[in-house]
Amino acid sequence: RVKAEKMGVKADDIFRTLQANLGSIYVNDFNKFDRTYQVRVQAQGRFRADPGIILRLEVPGREEGPGLPRKRVPL
């Protein structure tokens, strides 16, 4: 957490990235045909099974300025 903060990365962004790519993460619900469905984000199984994928993951870094995209930081 301390290193992430020094690099301008939010710990929550790291946890969400890992969860979405190695497990699944709840996004929201939607209704269709009088039923409620959960929407979850999950990487394909072949990517979740490869521990080396962590080396290719990136998270958003600190903002460079108003209106500019956040720089990507490798995990």
C-alpha positions in Angstrom: 0.0 0.0 0.0 2.8 2.4 0.8 4.6 1.7 -2.5 1.4 2.1 -4.4 0.7 5.4 -2.8 4.2 6.6 -3.6 3.7 5.7 -7.2 0.3 7.5 -7.3 -1.8 4.4 -7.6 -4.9 3.8 -5.5 -4.8 0.4 -3.6 -8.5 -0.1 -4.5 -7.6 0.1 -8.3 -5.0 -2.6 -7.7 -7.5 -4.8 -5.9 -10.2 -4.3 -8.5 -7.8 -5.1 -11.3 -6.7 -8.3 -9.7 -10.2 -9.3 -8.8 -11.6 -8.8 -12.3 -8.7 -10.5 -14.0 -8.1 -13.4 -11.6 -11.7 -13.9 -10.3 -14.8 -11.9 -11.1 -16.3 -8.6 -9.9 -19.9 -7.6 -9.6 -20.9 -4.6 -11.8 -24.7 -4.1 -11.5 -28.1 -5.7 -12.0 -30.5 -5.5 -14.9 -34.1 -6.7 -15.4 -35.3 -8.5 -18.5 -38.4 -10.7 -18.9 -39.4 -10.0 -15.3 -36.2 -11.5 -14.0 -33.2 -9.8 -12.4 -29.7 -10.7 -13.7 -26.3 -9.8 -12.2 -23.6 -8.4 -14.4 -20.1 -9.6 -13.6 -16.8 -8.9 -15.3 -14.5 -11.9 -15.6 -11.4 -12.6 -17.8 -11.6 -15.8 -19.9 -10.5 -19.0 -18.2 -7.2 -19.3 -20.1 -6.1 -16.0 -18.7 -7.3 -16.6 -15.1 -5.3 -19.9 -15.1 -2.0 -18.2 -16.1 -0.3 -16.6 -13.1 2.1 -14.8 -15.5 -0.8 -12.6 -16.5 -0.2 -10.5 -13.5 3.0 -9.3 -15.1 1.0 -7.8 -18.0 -1.7 -6.0 -15.9 -1.8 -2.3 -15.6 -3.7 0.1 -13.3 -4.5 3.8 -13.6 -2.0 6.1 -12.0 -2.3 9.6 -10.8 -4.0 12.3 -12.9 -1.6 14.4 -14.9 -4.0 17.3 -15.1 -7.7 18.3 -15.7 -9.2 16.6 -18.7 -6.1 14.4 -19.4 -6.2 10.6 -19.2 -4.7 8.9 -16.2 -1.3 7.3 -16.9 -1.2 3.5 -16.8 1.1 1.9 -14.3 2.2 -1.8 -14.6 1.5 -4.0 -11.6 
